[in-house]
């Protein structure tokens, strides 16, 4: 460790936050996989065997990590975040909270704070979790909207207004989006969302 300390601040402590859907970390097996059952066996092993999980996520003790006096996993002598081939790699689909350990710059306090955050009452599951409507009936409008975003929206985000003052440039963009069918998109999506929530 280089002594660097990391932290975070909650900007709106009284506000509500959307809890991510488990689908955000979905793990899929390719339909062309030669041995899909073998991958399922690996995932089951990582879910149930802490020793296998540790080897998969952290490597071999003494070679890819060492334990400090608190039990946290650290880089071996001569290795750091820039040179390690193992400790510090991260992939959400494989993380198992029951086996996750402080390692590298991730302290036990950070893991505890994350767990506490996930239990906040202000963290809510969106009623639109899993909402994925068929947008075939508005594909033309969506394509036009995306083209306008590429041609004008990205410039506005970068502060480029092509000679107009900011208010004029933003209004032109809004008008262009409406002319391209923004109201139809919003109406369609609202109707689909209402039906989804009603179910």
Secondary structure as the mmCIF struct_conf table of DSSP 4:
data_model
#
loop_
_struct_conf.conf_type_id
_struct_conf.id
_struct_conf.beg_label_comp_id
_struct_conf.beg_label_asym_id
_struct_conf.beg_label_seq_id
_struct_conf.end_label_comp_id
_struct_conf.end_label_asym_id
_struct_conf.end_label_seq_id
BEND BEND1 UNK A 3 UNK A 3
TURN_TY1_P TURN_TY1_P1 UNK A 11 UNK A 14
BEND BEND2 UNK A 15 UNK A 15
STRN STRN1 UNK A 17 UNK A 19
HELX_LH_PP_P HELX_LH_PP_P1 UNK A 20 UNK A 21
HELX_RH_3T_P HELX_RH_3T_P1 UNK A 22 UNK A 25
TURN_TY1_P TURN_TY1_P2 UNK A 31 UNK A 32
TURN_TY1_P TURN_TY1_P3 UNK A 34 UNK A 35
HELX_RH_AL_P HELX_RH_AL_P1 UNK A 36 UNK A 48
HELX_RH_AL_P HELX_RH_AL_P2 UNK A 50 UNK A 58
STRN STRN2 UNK A 61 UNK A 61
TURN_TY1_P TURN_TY1_P4 UNK A 62 UNK A 64
STRN STRN3 UNK A 65 UNK A 65
STRN STRN4 UNK A 66 UNK A 67
TURN_TY1_P TURN_TY1_P5 UNK A 69 UNK A 70
BEND BEND3 UNK A 71 UNK A 71
STRN STRN5 UNK A 73 UNK A 74
HELX_LH_PP_P HELX_LH_PP_P2 UNK A 75 UNK A 76
TURN_TY1_P TURN_TY1_P6 UNK A 77 UNK A 78
TURN_TY1_P TURN_TY1_P7 UNK A 81 UNK A 83
BEND BEND4 UNK A 85 UNK A 86
TURN_TY1_P TURN_TY1_P8 UNK A 87 UNK A 88
HELX_RH_3T_P HELX_RH_3T_P2 UNK A 92 UNK A 94
TURN_TY1_P TURN_TY1_P9 UNK A 97 UNK A 99
STRN STRN6 UNK A 103 UNK A 103
TURN_TY1_P TURN_TY1_P10 UNK A 104 UNK A 105
STRN STRN7 UNK A 106 UNK A 106
HELX_RH_AL_P HELX_RH_AL_P3 UNK A 108 UNK A 118
TURN_TY1_P TURN_TY1_P11 UNK A 119 UNK A 119
TURN_TY1_P TURN_TY1_P12 UNK A 121 UNK A 122
STRN STRN8 UNK A 123 UNK A 125
TURN_TY1_P TURN_TY1_P13 UNK A 127 UNK A 130
HELX_RH_3T_P HELX_RH_3T_P3 UNK A 136 UNK A 138
HELX_RH_AL_P HELX_RH_AL_P4 UNK A 139 UNK A 148
HELX_RH_PI_P HELX_RH_PI_P1 UNK A 149 UNK A 153
HELX_RH_AL_P HELX_RH_AL_P5 UNK A 154 UNK A 157
TURN_TY1_P TURN_TY1_P14 UNK A 158 UNK A 159
TURN_TY1_P TURN_TY1_P15 UNK A 162 UNK A 163
BEND BEND5 UNK A 164 UNK A 164
HELX_RH_AL_P HELX_RH_AL_P6 UNK A 166 UNK A 179
TURN_TY1_P TURN_TY1_P16 UNK A 180 UNK A 181
HELX_RH_AL_P HELX_RH_AL_P7 UNK A 182 UNK A 198
#
